Amino acid sequence: MNFSLLDFLESIFFEFRYAPLIIQVAIIFVFVAVTLTLLAYFSILRRRFRGSQRDKKITRLNELIDDLLIENVLSQDPETVETPGQTAETAAEAFHLPQFSKRWGRQVLIDRLLNYRNNVRGAMGDEIRTLYLLLELDKDSFKKLKSRKWNRKVRALNELSSMEIGVADVIILPLTNSRNRELRAAARHAYIKLSKNEPFKFFDLATEPLLLWDQVELFRIITTTRHIAIPNFAQWITYSSNKSVISFCLKLVVHYNQLKAIPAVLKLLDTKDHLLRAEAINCLGKMKIADVEDKLVYIYNNQPLNCQIEILKALGRIGSGKHTEFLRQEFMLSTDFELRKHAAKSLTNTEPPGSELIGELMETSTPENQLILKHCMNPLIKF
C-alpha cells in the first residue's frame, strides 16, 4: 500500500515537472486557492464555535449576576436600610466568587451593572453605583482608559460616565480633540456629564468640528443631565474660532432662552459666513426679538437665498405685524418659489385666516400663489 502511494506521488510529481509552464502555474494557483479557501472556512467555523461558547458562558454568568442582584440589592426595601450603601456592602460580599476574579468575568459584571444602572433610578441606582465602587470595578475602567486602543477608551468613558465617576481634566480634555471621531464624541459627552464646575470647558479647546450627530447627542446630554451649570453661551458665540461650536451655542441660546446673549447674536449679522448669519437670524426669530425686525428688513435685499428665507421665517415667528406690507410684496412679486412660500407662511402667522389682507390676496393672486396660501393656512401642514 505504501509502495503504491509513493508510486502515485512520484507519477504526479513527474507529470507536474514535465508539464508546460502555463499548466504548472495553473496547478499552483489552484492548490493555493483551495488551501486558502479551506483555511478560511476553518477560521470561520473556529470563530463561530468560540463565539458560541463565549455567549453561553456570558449568558450563564449574567443569570448568576441577576440572581445575586435581585437577592441582595433589588429585593431590599430602601426604607429598612439604616445608612446609604449598606445594601451594597452586604451584596459586595456575595460577589466575591471565582467567576469574577478573571478579567472577562469582571467585564461581564461591569456591563450588567451598567445595564441596571441605566434602567434603575433613585436609591437602587445609587446602591448599584456603590456596589461598582466596592468591587473596585472602577479600577478596571481606568485601566481601559489608559489603553492605546481607541475602542477600549470609548468603553471606559461610557462606563465611568454612566456610573458618574470623576475623571481628571488632564486625562479627558485631550481626548475631546482626538482625531478619532467616536473617541472624540465619547470624551465630550463624558466631560459634560462628569465635570462639576466647567462642563463646557472643552468648547475653548475644540479644534475639530462638532458634527451634526455629535450636536444632537451633546444637546440630549446637556438638556437631560441633572444639576449641570449652564453658562452664558455668548462667550463662545463672540470669541470661538470654531464655527460648529458657534452654531451649537446658538441652538443652546434658543433652548435656554438666554436673552443676555442677544447682543452677541446680533454681531453675527455682520459676519462674512452666510451659514452662520442664517443661523443667527434663525435664533433671533425663534426667540421673537421684535427689536431686530427693522434691521432684518433693511439687510434683506443684500442677503443670499438662505438668509432671505430665514428673515422671512423670523418675521413670521415674531408676528408683530409691523412688516406685513413687506411680506405681501415678497409674496406677490418674488420669482423664487421658496421665498413666496415662506412669505405666505409668515403672513398667515401674523394675519388671521379670515382677515381682509388674506382675502384680498386670495382674490388677486395667481392660481399658484392661491395654492401656496391655502397650503400655509392648513394647520395640519408643518414646514
C-alpha positions as CSV (number, residue, x, y, z in Angstrom):
1,M,0.0,0.0,0.0
2,N,2.8,2.4,0.9
3,F,4.7,1.5,-2.3
4,S,1.7,2.2,-4.5
5,L,1.2,5.6,-2.7
6,L,4.8,6.5,-3.3
7,D,4.5,5.5,-7.0
8,F,1.3,7.6,-7.3
9,L,3.1,10.7,-5.8
10,E,6.1,10.2,-8.0
11,S,4.0,9.9,-11.1
12,I,2.2,13.2,-10.1
13,F,5.5,14.9,-9.5
14,F,6.8,13.6,-12.8
15,E,3.8,14.8,-14.7
16,F,4.0,18.2,-13.0
17,R,7.7,18.6,-13.6
18,Y,7.5,18.0,-17.3
19,A,4.2,19.7,-17.9
20,P,4.1,23.1,-19.8
21,L,4.9,26.1,-17.7
22,I,1.4,27.5,-18.0
23,I,-0.1,24.2,-16.7
24,Q,2.4,24.3,-13.7
25,V,1.4,27.9,-12.9
26,A,-2.3,26.9,-13.1
27,I,-1.9,23.9,-10.8
28,I,0.0,26.1,-8.2
29,F,-2.8,28.7,-8.3
30,V,-5.5,26.0,-7.9
31,F,-3.6,24.4,-5.0
32,V,-3.1,27.8,-3.2
33,A,-6.7,28.8,-3.8
34,V,-8.1,25.5,-2.4
35,T,-5.7,25.7,0.6
36,L,-6.7,29.3,1.4
37,T,-10.4,28.5,1.0
38,L,-10.1,25.6,3.4
39,L,-8.2,27.8,5.9
40,A,-10.8,30.5,5.6
41,Y,-13.7,28.0,6.3
42,F,-11.8,26.6,9.2
43,S,-11.2,30.0,10.6
44,I,-14.9,31.0,10.3
45,L,-16.0,27.7,11.9
46,R,-13.5,28.1,14.7
47,R,-14.5,31.7,15.3
48,R,-18.2,30.8,15.4
49,F,-17.6,27.9,17.7
50,R,-15.6,30.1,20.1
51,G,-18.2,32.8,19.9
52,S,-21.0,30.4,20.7
53,Q,-19.1,29.1,23.7
54,R,-18.4,32.6,24.8
55,D,-22.1,33.6,24.5
56,K,-23.1,30.6,26.6
57,K,-20.6,31.5,29.3
58,I,-21.8,35.1,29.3
59,T,-25.4,34.0,29.5
60,R,-24.8,31.8,32.5
61,L,-22.8,34.5,34.2
62,N,-25.5,37.1,33.5
63,E,-28.0,34.8,35.1
64,L,-25.8,34.4,38.2
65,I,-25.4,38.2,38.4
66,D,-29.1,38.8,38.0
67,D,-29.8,36.3,40.9
68,L,-27.3,37.9,43.1
69,L,-28.5,41.5,42.4
70,I,-32.2,40.5,42.9
71,E,-31.4,38.7,46.1
72,N,-29.0,41.2,47.7
73,V,-29.9,44.6,46.2
74,L,-33.1,44.9,44.2
75,S,-35.3,42.9,46.6
76,Q,-34.3,45.1,49.6
77,D,-36.6,47.7,50.9
78,P,-34.8,51.1,50.9
79,E,-36.9,52.2,53.9
80,T,-35.4,49.4,56.1
81,V,-31.8,50.4,55.3
82,E,-30.4,52.5,58.0
83,T,-27.5,54.0,56.1
84,P,-26.9,54.6,52.4
85,G,-24.7,52.0,50.8
86,Q,-25.4,49.3,53.5
87,T,-27.2,47.1,51.0
88,A,-24.3,47.4,48.5
89,E,-21.8,46.5,51.3
90,T,-23.7,43.3,52.0
91,A,-24.1,42.5,48.3
92,A,-20.4,43.0,47.7
93,E,-19.6,40.0,49.9
94,A,-21.8,37.8,47.7
95,F,-19.9,38.8,44.6
96,H,-16.6,37.5,45.8
97,L,-16.7,34.5,43.6
98,P,-14.1,32.8,41.4
99,Q,-16.0,33.8,38.2
100,F,-15.3,37.5,38.9
101,S,-11.6,37.1,39.5
102,K,-10.8,36.9,35.8
103,R,-10.8,40.0,33.6
104,W,-13.5,38.8,31.2
105,G,-15.8,37.9,34.1
106,R,-15.3,41.4,35.7
107,Q,-16.1,42.9,32.3
108,V,-19.4,41.0,32.1
109,L,-20.2,42.2,35.6
110,I,-19.5,45.8,34.7
111,D,-21.7,45.6,31.6
112,R,-24.5,44.0,33.6
113,L,-24.3,46.7,36.4
114,L,-24.3,49.4,33.7
115,N,-27.5,47.9,32.2
116,Y,-29.2,48.0,35.6
117,R,-27.8,51.5,36.4
118,N,-29.2,52.9,33.1
119,N,-32.7,51.4,33.9
120,V,-32.9,51.9,37.6
121,R,-33.1,55.3,39.3
122,G,-33.2,56.6,42.9
123,A,-31.9,54.7,45.8
124,M,-31.5,51.5,43.9
125,G,-29.4,53.2,41.2
126,D,-27.1,54.6,43.9
127,E,-26.7,51.2,45.5
128,I,-25.6,49.7,42.2
129,R,-23.1,52.6,41.8
130,T,-21.8,51.9,45.4
131,L,-21.5,48.2,44.5
132,Y,-19.5,49.1,41.4
133,L,-17.1,51.0,43.6
134,L,-16.9,48.4,46.4
135,L,-16.0,45.7,43.9
136,E,-13.2,48.1,42.6
137,L,-14.6,47.8,39.1
138,D,-13.7,51.5,38.6
139,K,-10.0,50.4,38.5
140,D,-10.8,48.2,35.5
141,S,-12.4,51.1,33.7
142,F,-9.4,53.4,34.4
143,K,-7.1,50.7,33.1
144,K,-9.0,50.6,29.9
145,L,-8.8,54.4,29.7
146,K,-5.0,54.2,29.6
147,S,-5.1,51.7,26.7
148,R,-3.7,52.6,23.3
149,K,-6.8,51.2,21.6
150,W,-9.5,53.8,21.0
151,N,-12.4,51.4,21.3
152,R,-11.3,50.4,24.9
153,K,-11.0,54.1,25.8
154,V,-14.6,54.7,24.5
155,R,-15.8,51.8,26.5
156,A,-14.1,53.1,29.6
157,L,-15.5,56.6,29.1
158,N,-19.0,55.2,28.8
159,E,-18.6,53.1,31.9
160,L,-17.3,56.0,34.0
161,S,-19.8,58.5,32.8
162,S,-22.7,56.1,33.4
163,M,-21.5,55.4,36.9
164,E,-20.7,59.1,37.5
165,I,-17.1,58.5,38.4
166,G,-15.0,61.7,38.1
167,V,-12.1,61.8,35.7
168,A,-9.3,64.3,35.9
169,D,-9.3,67.1,33.2
170,V,-5.7,66.4,32.2
171,I,-6.9,62.9,31.1
172,I,-10.2,63.6,29.4
173,L,-9.7,67.0,27.9
174,P,-7.0,65.9,25.3
175,L,-9.4,63.2,24.2
176,T,-12.0,65.8,23.2
177,N,-9.8,66.8,20.3
178,S,-8.9,63.2,19.3
179,R,-8.6,62.5,15.6
180,N,-10.9,59.5,16.1
181,R,-14.5,60.7,15.7
182,E,-16.0,58.2,18.1
183,L,-13.4,58.7,20.8
184,R,-13.8,62.5,20.4
185,A,-17.6,62.3,20.8
186,A,-17.4,59.9,23.8
187,A,-14.9,62.2,25.5
188,R,-17.1,65.3,25.0
189,H,-20.2,63.5,26.3
190,A,-18.3,62.2,29.3
191,Y,-16.8,65.6,30.1
192,I,-20.2,67.3,30.2
193,K,-21.6,64.7,32.4
194,L,-18.7,64.4,34.8
195,S,-17.3,67.9,35.1
196,K,-18.9,69.7,38.1
197,N,-17.6,73.3,37.7
198,E,-16.9,73.9,34.0
199,P,-18.7,71.2,31.9
200,F,-18.3,73.3,28.7
201,K,-14.6,74.0,29.0
202,F,-13.8,71.8,26.0
203,F,-15.6,74.4,23.9
204,D,-12.5,76.6,24.4
205,L,-10.1,73.9,23.2
206,A,-12.2,72.4,20.4
207,T,-10.4,72.4,17.1
208,E,-12.2,69.5,15.4
209,P,-15.8,70.3,14.2
210,L,-18.9,69.3,16.1
211,L,-20.7,67.1,13.5
212,L,-24.5,67.3,13.4
213,W,-24.9,63.9,15.0
214,D,-22.5,64.9,17.8
215,Q,-24.5,68.1,18.3
216,V,-27.7,66.0,18.7
217,E,-26.1,63.8,21.3
218,L,-24.5,66.7,23.1
219,F,-27.8,68.5,23.2
220,R,-29.6,65.5,24.6
221,I,-26.9,65.1,27.3
222,I,-26.8,68.8,28.2
223,T,-30.6,69.1,28.5
224,T,-31.1,65.8,30.4
225,T,-28.2,65.9,32.9
226,R,-29.2,67.0,36.3
227,H,-27.6,69.9,38.2
228,I,-25.5,71.0,35.2
229,A,-24.2,74.5,35.4
230,I,-25.4,76.4,32.4
231,P,-23.1,79.3,31.4
232,N,-23.7,82.3,29.2
233,F,-23.1,80.9,25.7
234,A,-22.4,84.4,24.4
235,Q,-18.8,84.0,25.2
236,W,-18.3,81.3,22.6
237,I,-20.5,83.0,20.1
238,T,-18.2,86.0,20.4
239,Y,-14.8,84.6,20.7
240,S,-14.7,81.0,19.4
241,S,-12.9,80.4,16.1
242,N,-14.7,77.0,15.7
243,K,-17.8,77.7,13.6
244,S,-19.5,74.4,14.6
245,V,-19.2,75.5,18.3
246,I,-20.8,78.8,17.5
247,S,-23.6,77.1,15.6
248,F,-24.2,74.7,18.5
249,C,-24.2,77.6,21.0
250,L,-26.9,79.4,19.0
251,K,-29.1,76.3,19.4
252,L,-28.5,76.3,23.2
253,V,-29.2,80.0,23.4
254,V,-32.6,79.3,21.9
255,H,-33.3,76.3,24.2
256,Y,-32.4,78.2,27.4
257,N,-33.9,81.5,26.1
258,Q,-30.7,83.4,27.1
259,L,-31.7,87.0,26.4
260,K,-28.4,88.2,27.7
261,A,-26.7,86.5,24.7
262,I,-28.7,88.6,22.2
263,P,-26.0,91.3,21.7
264,A,-23.5,88.6,20.7
265,V,-26.0,87.0,18.3
266,L,-26.7,90.4,16.7
267,K,-23.0,90.8,15.9
268,L,-23.2,87.7,13.8
269,L,-25.5,89.5,11.3
270,D,-22.3,91.2,10.1
271,T,-20.3,88.1,9.7
272,K,-19.0,87.1,6.3
273,D,-20.1,83.4,6.8
274,H,-23.6,83.3,5.3
275,L,-24.4,80.0,7.0
276,L,-23.6,81.4,10.5
277,R,-25.5,84.5,9.6
278,A,-28.6,82.4,8.6
279,E,-28.4,80.6,11.9
280,A,-28.1,83.8,13.9
281,I,-31.3,85.1,12.1
282,N,-33.0,81.8,12.9
283,C,-32.0,82.2,16.6
284,L,-33.4,85.8,16.7
285,G,-36.6,84.7,15.1
286,K,-37.2,81.7,17.4
287,M,-36.5,84.0,20.5
288,K,-39.0,86.5,19.0
289,I,-36.7,89.6,19.3
290,A,-39.0,92.3,18.0
291,D,-36.4,95.0,18.1
292,V,-34.4,93.3,15.3
293,E,-37.2,93.3,12.7
294,D,-36.2,96.7,11.1
295,K,-32.6,95.6,10.7
296,L,-33.6,92.3,9.1
297,V,-35.8,94.0,6.6
298,Y,-33.1,96.6,5.9
299,I,-30.4,94.0,5.1
300,Y,-32.8,91.6,3.3
301,N,-32.0,92.6,-0.3
302,N,-28.2,92.2,0.2
303,Q,-28.5,88.6,1.5
304,P,-28.1,85.2,-0.2
305,L,-31.2,83.0,-0.5
306,N,-30.8,81.0,2.7
307,C,-30.5,84.2,4.7
308,Q,-33.6,85.7,3.0
309,I,-35.6,82.6,3.8
310,E,-34.6,82.9,7.5
311,I,-35.5,86.6,7.6
312,L,-39.0,85.8,6.2
313,K,-39.4,83.0,8.8
314,A,-38.2,85.2,11.6
315,L,-40.7,87.9,10.7
316,G,-43.5,85.3,10.9
317,R,-42.3,83.9,14.2
318,I,-42.0,87.4,15.8
319,G,-45.5,88.1,14.5
320,S,-45.7,91.8,15.3
321,G,-47.4,92.7,12.1
322,K,-45.2,95.7,11.6
323,H,-43.8,94.5,8.3
324,T,-46.9,93.0,6.7
325,E,-46.6,95.1,3.6
326,F,-43.0,93.9,3.1
327,L,-44.2,90.2,3.4
328,R,-47.1,91.0,1.0
329,Q,-44.7,92.4,-1.7
330,E,-42.4,89.4,-1.4
331,F,-45.3,87.0,-1.8
332,M,-46.7,88.8,-4.8
333,L,-43.6,89.9,-6.6
334,S,-40.8,87.3,-5.8
335,T,-39.9,84.9,-8.6
336,D,-38.4,82.3,-6.2
337,F,-40.9,79.7,-5.0
338,E,-39.2,79.2,-1.6
339,L,-39.4,82.9,-0.9
340,R,-43.1,83.1,-1.8
341,K,-43.9,80.1,0.3
342,H,-42.2,81.4,3.4
343,A,-43.6,84.9,2.9
344,A,-47.1,83.4,2.7
345,K,-46.4,81.3,5.9
346,S,-45.3,84.4,7.8
347,L,-48.4,86.3,6.6
348,T,-50.7,83.6,7.8
349,N,-48.9,83.6,11.1
350,T,-49.4,87.4,11.6
351,E,-52.9,87.6,10.0
352,P,-55.9,85.5,10.9
353,P,-57.3,83.3,8.1
354,G,-60.4,85.5,7.6
355,S,-58.6,88.8,7.6
356,E,-59.1,91.4,4.9
357,L,-55.5,91.1,3.7
358,I,-55.7,87.3,3.3
359,G,-59.0,87.6,1.5
360,E,-57.5,90.2,-0.9
361,L,-54.5,88.0,-1.6
362,M,-56.8,85.1,-2.4
363,E,-58.7,87.1,-4.9
364,T,-55.8,88.9,-6.6
365,S,-53.1,86.2,-6.6
366,T,-52.2,83.8,-9.4
367,P,-53.5,80.2,-9.1
368,E,-50.1,79.0,-7.9
369,N,-50.0,81.7,-5.2
370,Q,-53.5,80.8,-4.1
371,L,-52.4,77.2,-3.7
372,I,-49.4,78.3,-1.6
373,L,-51.7,80.4,0.6
374,K,-54.2,77.5,1.1
375,H,-51.3,75.2,1.9
376,C,-49.9,77.7,4.5
377,M,-53.3,78.2,6.1
378,N,-53.7,74.4,6.7
379,P,-52.8,73.9,10.4
380,L,-52.0,70.2,9.8
381,I,-49.2,71.0,7.4
382,K,-45.9,72.0,9.0
383,F,-42.7,73.2,7.3
